[in-house]
Amino acid sequence: MKQQIDMLLFVVSHAILIYWCVLVFRNPGRKTLGIGLTGRQIGTLLVLEVFLFVAMYISYEANRSPETADSFAWHNLIIYARGVLPLAGLAALNDKVFSLRDPVFATLPTALVVDYMLLWMCSQVADRMLPRKANG
């Protein structure tokens, strides 16, 4: 059952981001916070990301075991790579600043920054490739 839950979290994590990238390409002229989404769409994305993070944390807590690598980052490396990998890279660069043993709650803000950067890049590509829609 654990593998099915992790697979579902993996699919949902990536489907969320793919869906919002598609929305950016559907509305190339709109800009809220520099990306081609409405405020409501951005709010919905934030709420879904928080729910996903809570589900991953619950899954991690339910499957903690001393026989395995007991780390939130290790457990969710594939599921939530956009939140875990940047923190791992920063920790490798400067061990004193980012010396968190298991940066559970730093993962969500990191993932949100990565999401924003990806959506901003998609928005820039959409503005250059697709014709702008009329105001409306």
N, CA, C and O of each residue as an XYZ file, in Angstrom:
544
protein
N       0.814     -1.196      0.000
C       0.000      0.000      0.000
C       0.856      1.259      0.000
O       0.479      2.273     -0.587
N       2.022      1.192      0.666
C       2.906      2.345      0.733
C       3.359      2.779     -0.657
O       3.399      3.972     -0.956
N       3.697      1.813     -1.504
C       4.164      2.149     -2.847
C       3.059      2.807     -3.667
O       3.335      3.713     -4.454
N       1.814      2.366     -3.498
C       0.712      2.964     -4.241
C       0.478      4.407     -3.809
O       0.202      5.268     -4.645
N       0.585      4.675     -2.515
C       0.402      6.038     -2.024
C       1.522      6.930     -2.529
O       1.273      8.052     -2.971
N       2.764      6.438     -2.466
C       3.882      7.228     -2.977
C       3.758      7.488     -4.470
O       4.078      8.580     -4.938
N       3.296      6.491     -5.224
C       3.110      6.680     -6.662
C       2.015      7.704     -6.940
O       2.150      8.528     -7.845
N       0.941      7.657     -6.174
C      -0.132      8.633     -6.331
C       0.370     10.034     -6.011
O       0.040     10.982     -6.724
N       1.161     10.182     -4.952
C       1.731     11.489     -4.621
C       2.669     11.977     -5.721
O       2.689     13.169     -6.029
N       3.443     11.075     -6.314
C       4.329     11.428     -7.419
C       3.526     11.960     -8.606
O       3.862     12.998     -9.176
N       2.468     11.247     -8.972
C       1.647     11.653    -10.120
C       0.966     12.990     -9.840
O       0.966     13.875    -10.696
N       0.393     13.142     -8.662
C      -0.298     14.390     -8.321
C       0.686     15.555     -8.292
O       0.374     16.640     -8.781
N       1.851     15.343     -7.731
C       2.857     16.402     -7.660
C       3.219     16.932     -9.040
O       3.325     18.143     -9.236
N       3.407     16.043     -9.981
C       3.798     16.476    -11.314
C       2.604     16.948    -12.137
O       2.744     17.844    -12.970
N       1.436     16.358    -11.917
C       0.237     16.786    -12.646
C      -0.150     18.215    -12.272
O      -0.609     18.979    -13.121
N       0.035     18.573    -11.012
C      -0.261     19.942    -10.580
C       0.560     20.930    -11.393
O       0.021     21.894    -11.937
N       1.841     20.695    -11.475
C       2.714     21.632    -12.176
C       2.462     21.640    -13.679
O       2.488     22.702    -14.301
N       2.221     20.492    -14.262
C       1.942     20.427    -15.703
C       0.653     21.175    -16.027
O       0.593     21.906    -17.015
N      -0.373     20.998    -15.205
C      -1.652     21.676    -15.441
C      -1.476     23.187    -15.421
O      -2.013     23.882    -16.284
N      -0.725     23.710    -14.443
C      -0.558     25.159    -14.380
C       0.342     25.677    -15.490
O       0.166     26.817    -15.922
N       1.276     24.907    -15.960
C       2.071     25.308    -17.128
C       1.182     25.407    -18.363
O       1.340     26.325    -19.168
N       0.252     24.472    -18.519
C      -0.690     24.523    -19.638
C      -1.563     25.769    -19.529
O      -1.834     26.426    -20.534
N      -2.003     26.097    -18.321
C      -2.811     27.310    -18.145
C      -2.041     28.564    -18.531
O      -2.620     29.497    -19.086
N      -0.760     28.598    -18.248
C       0.062     29.753    -18.635
C       0.066     29.901    -20.157
O      -0.020     31.017    -20.670
N       0.165     28.786    -20.881
C       0.176     28.853    -22.336
C      -1.203     29.168    -22.909
O      -1.299     29.670    -24.028
N      -2.261     28.886    -22.170
C      -3.605     29.198    -22.658
C      -3.923     30.681    -22.525
O      -4.773     31.183    -23.260
N      -3.273     31.396    -21.619
C      -3.518     32.822    -21.384
C      -2.210     33.600    -21.491
O      -1.710     34.083    -20.474
N      -1.635     33.738    -22.696
C      -0.311     34.336    -22.790
C      -0.250     35.822    -22.466
O       0.824     36.319    -22.125
N      -1.349     36.545    -22.557
C      -1.302     37.988    -22.319
C      -1.519     38.390    -20.880
O      -1.135     39.493    -20.490
N      -2.119     37.539    -20.084
C      -2.432     37.876    -18.695
C      -1.181     37.832    -17.832
O      -0.288     37.011    -18.040
N      -1.140     38.736    -16.858
C       0.000     38.748    -15.939
C      -0.482     39.046    -14.530
O      -1.096     40.084    -14.284
N      -0.209     38.153    -13.623
C      -0.375     38.381    -12.198
C       0.919     37.910    -11.556
O       1.300     36.747    -11.686
N       1.583     38.804    -10.873
C       2.889     38.519    -10.263
C       3.915     38.081    -11.312
O       4.827     37.312    -11.009
N       3.765     38.563    -12.524
C       4.730     38.267    -13.580
C       4.497     36.965    -14.320
O       5.258     36.635    -15.231
N       3.464     36.212    -13.955
C       3.181     34.964    -14.660
C       1.776     35.031    -15.252
O       0.934     35.805    -14.796
N       1.540     34.224    -16.257
C       0.286     34.267    -16.994
C      -0.844     33.521    -16.332
O      -1.487     32.689    -16.972
N      -1.108     33.794    -15.065
C      -2.219     33.179    -14.343
C      -3.016     34.259    -13.637
O      -2.498     35.339    -13.353
N      -4.270     33.967    -13.356
C      -5.070     34.899    -12.570
C      -4.744     34.721    -11.092
O      -4.108     33.741    -10.703
N      -5.174     35.655    -10.287
C      -4.945     35.560     -8.850
C      -5.611     34.340     -8.244
O      -5.054     33.702     -7.350
N      -6.799     34.013     -8.727
C      -7.507     32.830     -8.218
C      -6.741     31.554     -8.568
O      -6.661     30.637     -7.751
N      -6.181     31.489     -9.768
C      -5.415     30.301    -10.171
C      -4.158     30.155     -9.324
O      -3.790     29.044     -8.942
N      -3.503     31.267     -9.030
C      -2.311     31.220     -8.178
C      -2.682     30.774     -6.768
O      -1.972     29.968     -6.165
N      -3.785     31.289     -6.241
C      -4.250     30.874     -4.917
C      -4.583     29.397     -4.867
O      -4.258     28.714     -3.896
N      -5.233     28.900     -5.915
C      -5.563     27.478     -5.975
C      -4.293     26.635     -6.017
O      -4.213     25.595     -5.364
N      -3.309     27.080     -6.779
C      -2.029     26.372     -6.838
C      -1.378     26.321     -5.455
O      -0.869     25.276     -5.049
N      -1.391     27.434     -4.736
C      -0.800     27.452     -3.392
C      -1.515     26.486     -2.452
O      -0.870     25.755     -1.700
N      -2.850     26.483     -2.493
C      -3.614     25.583     -1.623
C      -3.315     24.126     -1.964
O      -3.134     23.306     -1.064
N      -3.261     23.796     -3.257
C      -2.963     22.420     -3.658
C      -1.557     22.005     -3.243
O      -1.340     20.867     -2.826
N      -0.609     22.920     -3.355
C       0.763     22.610     -2.933
C       0.819     22.336     -1.427
O       1.526     21.428     -0.990
N       0.087     23.108     -0.642
C       0.070     22.885      0.810
C      -0.568     21.535      1.123
O      -0.044     20.786      1.948
N      -1.699     21.209      0.474
C      -2.327     19.906      0.688
C      -1.394     18.764      0.291
O      -1.311     17.755      0.992
N      -0.695     18.923     -0.826
C       0.256     17.902     -1.270
C       1.371     17.734     -0.242
O       1.755     16.610      0.082
N       1.887     18.841      0.267
C       2.953     18.779      1.262
C       2.473     18.066      2.529
O       3.194     17.241      3.090
N       1.261     18.384      2.976
C       0.714     17.740      4.171
C       0.547     16.237      3.924
O       0.858     15.429      4.798
N       0.058     15.863      2.743
C      -0.097     14.439      2.420
C       1.255     13.738      2.403
O       1.372     12.609      2.880
N       2.281     14.398      1.857
C       3.619     13.791      1.855
C       4.169     13.659      3.272
O       4.826     12.669      3.594
N       3.906     14.645      4.112
C       4.389     14.582      5.489
C       3.690     13.459      6.254
O       4.326     12.732      7.017
N       2.387     13.321      6.048
C       1.652     12.236      6.705
C       2.172     10.879      6.225
O       2.353      9.965      7.029
N       2.408     10.747      4.930
C       2.956      9.505      4.384
C       4.335      9.215      4.962
O       4.652      8.068      5.277
N       5.142     10.238      5.098
C       6.486     10.080      5.673
C       6.401      9.633      7.131
O       7.103      8.707      7.537
N       5.550     10.281      7.913
C       5.424      9.932      9.330
C       4.869      8.518      9.503
O       5.259      7.809     10.430
N       3.966      8.108      8.621
C       3.376      6.775      8.733
C       4.368      5.674      8.378
O       4.216      4.536      8.823
N       5.380      6.002      7.581
C       6.308      4.983      7.101
C       7.711      5.130      7.676
O       8.651      4.540      7.143
N       7.876      5.891      8.736
C       9.200      6.037      9.349
C       9.651      4.703      9.911
O       8.885      3.979     10.548
N      10.910      4.399      9.660
C      11.448      3.130     10.132
C      12.935      3.298     10.404
O      13.633      3.942      9.621
N      13.432      2.735     11.496
C      14.861      2.857     11.779
C      15.732      2.065     10.809
O      16.935      2.310     10.722
N      15.143      1.124     10.084
C      15.935      0.334      9.139
C      16.210      1.079      7.836
O      17.109      0.705      7.084
N      15.448      2.118      7.572
C      15.610      2.863      6.317
C      16.215      4.222      6.600
O      16.386      4.616      7.754
N      16.530      4.922      5.544
C      17.026      6.291      5.694
C      15.877      7.131      6.249
O      14.901      7.403      5.549
N      16.000      7.530      7.482
C      14.917      8.211      8.178
C      15.015      9.718      7.940
O      15.389     10.474      8.836
N      14.678     10.136      6.736
C      14.781     11.536      6.372
C      13.634     11.897      5.447
O      13.339     11.174      4.496
N      12.989     13.023      5.732
C      11.904     13.494      4.879
C      12.417     13.751      3.458
O      11.752     13.413      2.479
N      13.592     14.344      3.361
C      14.158     14.639      2.039
C      14.421     13.342      1.262
O      14.123     13.261      0.070
N      14.973     12.340      1.930
C      15.251     11.076      1.247
C      13.957     10.367      0.847
O      13.860      9.822     -0.252
N      12.975     10.375      1.729
C      11.701      9.708      1.469
C      10.967     10.348      0.285
O      10.305      9.643     -0.477
N      11.072     11.664      0.120
C      10.317     12.379     -0.909
C      11.195     12.929     -2.025
O      10.794     13.863     -2.720
N      12.364     12.376     -2.204
C      13.287     12.873     -3.219
C      12.687     12.799     -4.617
O      12.784     13.768     -5.371
N      12.087     11.706     -4.977
C      11.500     11.551     -6.307
C      10.121     12.204     -6.374
O       9.767     12.803     -7.390
N       9.351     12.093     -5.310
C       7.991     12.635     -5.305
C       8.006     14.150     -5.418
O       7.216     14.711     -6.177
N       8.870     14.816     -4.697
C       8.859     16.275     -4.588
C      10.255     16.827     -4.846
O      10.795     17.587     -4.041
N      10.821     16.440     -5.960
C      12.201     16.814     -6.276
C      12.386     18.322     -6.331
O      13.451     18.825     -5.973
N      11.371     19.052     -6.773
C      11.527     20.504     -6.891
C      11.633     21.196     -5.537
O      12.027     22.361     -5.472
N      11.289     20.500     -4.455
C      11.462     21.057     -3.130
C      12.694     20.535     -2.430
O      13.299     21.236     -1.619
N      13.075     19.293     -2.742
C      14.171     18.640     -2.024
C      15.523     18.939     -2.662
O      16.474     19.271     -1.955
N      15.625     18.828     -3.972
C      16.929     18.965     -4.630
C      17.569     20.342     -4.477
O      18.776     20.404     -4.244
N      16.832     21.455     -4.594
C      17.496     22.747     -4.365
C      18.058     22.880     -2.959
O      19.132     23.453     -2.775
N      17.348     22.357     -1.963
C      17.871     22.415     -0.592
C      19.115     21.553     -0.433
O      20.053     21.933      0.269
N      19.124     20.406     -1.075
C      20.305     19.543     -0.999
C      21.504     20.229     -1.661
O      22.626     20.147     -1.161
N      21.264     20.894     -2.768
C      22.348     21.615     -3.432
C      22.875     22.757     -2.584
O      24.087     22.958     -2.498
N      21.976     23.509     -1.955
C      22.408     24.607     -1.084
C      23.155     24.073      0.134
O      24.132     24.680      0.572
N      22.717     22.966      0.675
C      23.407     22.369      1.824
C      24.803     21.895      1.437
O      25.731     21.967      2.243
N      24.954     21.414      0.215
C      26.276     20.973     -0.231
C      27.210     22.163     -0.440
O      28.417     22.047     -0.230
N      26.665     23.297     -0.850
C      27.496     24.483     -1.071
C      27.973     25.116      0.228
O      29.139     25.490      0.357
N      27.066     25.232      1.184
C      27.419     25.910      2.419
C      26.815     25.142      3.590
O      25.647     25.328      3.929
N      27.596     24.303      4.186
C      27.112     23.414      5.238
C      26.770     24.157      6.517
O      25.925     23.693      7.283
N      27.401     25.296      6.772
C      27.144     26.012      8.016
C      25.799     26.730      7.977
O      25.080     26.742      8.976
N      25.456     27.315      6.866
C      24.199     28.057      6.765
C      23.018     27.109      6.674
O      22.007     27.301      7.350
N      23.142     26.095      5.847
C      22.051     25.150      5.628
C      22.352     23.826      6.331
O      22.411     22.776      5.692
N      22.536     23.884      7.616
C      22.917     22.682      8.348
C      21.715     21.985      8.977
O      21.852     21.312      9.999
N      20.554     22.140      8.381
C      19.379     21.451      8.901
C      19.544     19.955      8.693
O      19.857     19.512      7.588
N      19.335     19.176      9.742
C      19.469     17.726      9.612
C      18.425     17.169      8.658
O      18.738     16.359      7.786
N      17.199     17.603      8.827
C      16.112     17.144      7.972
C      15.192     18.340      7.708
O      14.260     18.577      8.476
N      15.434     19.078      6.658
C      14.714     20.341      6.421
C      13.285     20.124      5.927
O      12.967     20.414      4.773
N      12.432     19.615      6.808
C      11.068     19.268      6.410
C      10.309     20.510      5.964
O       9.773     20.548      4.857
N      10.261     21.514      6.811
C       9.396     22.652      6.524
C      10.047     23.700      5.635
O       9.383     24.653      5.228
N      11.312     23.549      5.327
C      11.944     24.421      4.335
C      11.668     23.913      2.916
O      11.927     24.619      1.941
N      11.150     22.706      2.806
C      10.903     22.105      1.498
C       9.760     22.799      0.769
O       9.856     23.017     -0.438
N       8.689     23.150      1.460
C       7.536     23.775      0.818
C       7.874     25.144      0.240
O       7.570     25.383     -0.929
N       8.493     26.069      1.002
C       8.844     27.354      0.378
C       9.818     27.203     -0.792
O       9.730     27.938     -1.775
N      10.735     26.260     -0.686
C      11.659     26.021     -1.785
C      10.913     25.556     -3.031
O      11.195     26.020     -4.136
N       9.969     24.648     -2.855
C       9.178     24.165     -3.984
C       8.340     25.283     -4.581
O       8.177     25.345     -5.799
N       7.810     26.160     -3.753
C       7.016     27.284     -4.277
C       7.872     28.239     -5.095
O       7.420     28.766     -6.112
N       9.097     28.462     -4.657
C      10.004     29.319     -5.439
C      10.336     28.661     -6.766
O      10.348     29.332     -7.798
N      10.603     27.371     -6.762
C      10.891     26.646     -8.004
C       9.670     26.650     -8.918
O       9.807     26.826    -10.129
N       8.476     26.457     -8.353
C       7.246     26.526     -9.151
C       7.104     27.894     -9.803
O       6.798     27.992    -10.991
N       7.327     28.958     -9.020
C       7.210     30.310     -9.559
C       8.205     30.531    -10.698
O       7.856     31.090    -11.738
N       9.446     30.087    -10.491
C      10.452     30.280    -11.545
C      10.067     29.524    -12.812
O      10.220     30.051    -13.913
N       9.574     28.308    -12.672
C       9.168     27.527    -13.839
C       7.974     28.169    -14.545
O       7.956     28.259    -15.772
N       6.978     28.615    -13.775
C       5.818     29.260    -14.385
C       6.193     30.595    -15.025
O       5.634     30.968    -16.056
N       7.129     31.310    -14.424
C       7.592     32.570    -15.018
C       8.284     32.291    -16.355
O       8.067     33.009    -17.331
N       9.117     31.247    -16.397
C       9.772     30.899    -17.662
C       8.748     30.471    -18.709
O       8.860     30.856    -19.873
N       7.761     29.688    -18.316
C       6.698     29.297    -19.251
C       5.946     30.519    -19.746
O       5.579     30.595    -20.918
N       5.719     31.465    -18.865
C       5.012     32.682    -19.249
C       5.823     33.495    -20.260
O       5.264     34.060    -21.200
N       7.129     33.549    -20.063
C       7.981     34.274    -21.018
C       7.956     33.598    -22.385
O       7.872     34.271    -23.412
N       8.027     32.290    -22.399
C       7.973     31.545    -23.663
C       6.613     31.733    -24.324
O       6.537     31.940    -25.535
N       5.548     31.665    -23.549
C       4.199     31.827    -24.105
C       4.013     33.211    -24.698
O       3.383     33.351    -25.746
N       4.549     34.240    -24.048
C       4.422     35.601    -24.569
C       5.165     35.770    -25.885
O       4.728     36.537    -26.743
N       6.265     35.078    -26.056
C       7.047     35.220    -27.282
C       6.514     34.348    -28.419
O       6.620     34.721    -29.588
N       5.944     33.197    -28.084
C       5.531     32.257    -29.119
C       4.082     32.428    -29.563
O       3.770     32.239    -30.739
N       3.205     32.779    -28.647
C       1.785     32.806    -28.944
C       1.293     34.237    -29.080
O       1.785     35.126    -28.385
N       0.328     34.474    -29.966
C      -0.225     35.824    -30.068
C      -0.989     36.200    -28.808
O      -1.600     35.347    -28.165
N      -0.953     37.468    -28.462
C      -1.646     37.936    -27.267
C      -3.141     37.961    -27.511
O      -3.606     38.250    -28.614
N      -3.893     37.647    -26.447
C      -5.340     37.737    -26.519
C      -5.737     39.189    -26.239
O      -5.020     39.931    -25.567
N      -6.881     39.562    -26.767
C      -7.379     40.900    -26.498
C      -7.772     41.016    -25.041
O      -8.036     40.008    -24.385
N      -7.813     42.232    -24.527
C      -8.178     42.440    -23.126
C      -9.545     41.846    -22.866
O     -10.527     42.237    -23.497
N      -9.612     40.933    -21.970
C     -10.914     40.350    -21.660
C     -10.803     39.048    -21.105
O     -11.816     38.424    -20.790
